[in-house]
Amino acid sequence: MSDPRLRQLSIKTGVVKRLSKEKTVYEKEVETQRNRIDKLKASGSDDHDIRKQEEVLQESLMMVPDCQRRLAKAYEELSEMLKNEEELKECEQYTAAVAVLEDAKVNLPQYQS
């Protein structure tokens, strides 16, 4: 992998992959936290405990749009690089980058239902 373009392609691919996974993890955390709060409320737990758990929920909720914004930027950068480096189409890094972009699409704002 002596071509610096391949190295950059691998790095940008890894960033998109990581941010996509990170966003998914935060969304799962939000769901888990909501369930935890519902259980605390149902069991009649202390108000202080419930408020603390709601603070944790708010922190997780704030991370989702941040991840989404960073993912959209990284997605755009990788897409642009793929357009500019079409002569690398035969390389496995290029193919991997295309696959990662396809997988990450569902985590982009415009693809949300």
C-alpha positions in Angstrom: 0.0 0.0 0.0 2.7 2.5 -1.1 0.2 4.8 -2.8 -0.8 7.5 -0.3 -4.2 7.7 -1.9 -5.0 4.2 -0.8 -3.9 5.0 2.7 -6.2 8.0 2.8 -9.0 5.9 1.4 -8.5 3.4 4.1 -8.5 6.0 6.8 -11.6 7.8 5.5 -13.4 4.4 5.2 -12.5 3.6 8.8 -13.9 7.0 10.0 -17.2 6.5 8.2 -17.5 2.9 9.5 -16.7 4.0 13.1 -19.0 7.0 13.1 -21.9 4.9 11.7 -21.4 2.3 14.4 -21.0 5.0 17.1 -24.4 6.5 16.1 -26.1 3.1 16.3 -24.6 2.5 19.7 -25.9 5.9 21.0 -29.4 5.2 19.6 -29.4 1.8 21.4 -28.2 3.6 24.6 -31.1 6.1 24.3 -33.6 3.2 24.0 -32.0 1.3 26.9 -32.0 4.4 29.1 -35.7 5.1 28.3 -36.6 1.6 29.3 -34.6 2.0 32.5 -36.4 5.2 33.4 -39.8 3.6 32.7 -38.9 0.7 35.0 -37.8 3.2 37.7 -41.0 5.1 37.4 -43.1 1.9 37.5 -41.4 0.7 40.6 -41.8 4.0 42.3 -38.1 4.7 42.7 -36.8 7.9 44.3 -37.2 11.1 42.3 -33.5 11.8 42.6 -32.6 8.5 40.9 -35.1 9.1 38.1 -33.8 12.6 37.5 -30.2 11.3 37.4 -31.2 8.7 34.8 -33.0 11.4 32.8 -29.8 13.4 32.8 -28.0 10.4 31.4 -30.7 10.1 28.8 -30.3 13.7 27.8 -26.6 13.3 27.3 -27.1 10.3 25.1 -29.8 12.2 23.1 -27.3 15.1 22.5 -24.7 12.7 21.1 -27.0 11.3 18.4 -27.2 14.5 16.3 -23.5 15.2 16.9 -22.6 11.8 15.5 -25.0 12.2 12.7 -23.4 15.5 11.7 -19.9 14.1 11.9 -21.0 11.0 9.9 -22.6 13.2 7.2 -19.3 15.1 6.8 -17.1 12.0 6.7 -19.6 10.3 4.3 -19.4 13.3 2.0 -15.6 13.4 2.1 -15.3 9.7 1.3 -17.8 10.0 -1.5 -15.9 12.9 -3.0 -12.7 11.0 -2.7 -14.2 8.0 -4.5 -15.4 10.3 -7.3 -11.9 11.8 -7.7 -10.0 8.6 -7.5 -11.9 6.4 -10.0 -8.7 4.9 -11.3 -8.4 3.0 -8.0 -11.6 1.1 -8.8 -9.7 -2.2 -9.0 -8.3 -1.9 -5.5 -9.8 -3.7 -2.6 -9.8 -0.5 -0.5 -12.0 1.2 -3.1 -14.4 -1.7 -3.0 -14.4 -1.7 0.8 -15.1 2.1 0.8 -18.1 1.7 -1.5 -19.5 -1.1 0.7 -19.0 1.1 3.9 -20.8 4.0 2.2 -23.7 1.8 1.3 -23.9 0.5 4.9 -23.7 4.0 6.4 -26.5 5.4 4.3 -29.2 4.3 6.8 -27.5 6.4 9.5 -27.6 9.6 7.5 -30.3 12.2 8.3 -31.9 12.2 4.8 -32.4 8.4 4.9 -34.2 8.4 8.2 -37.9 7.4 8.0 
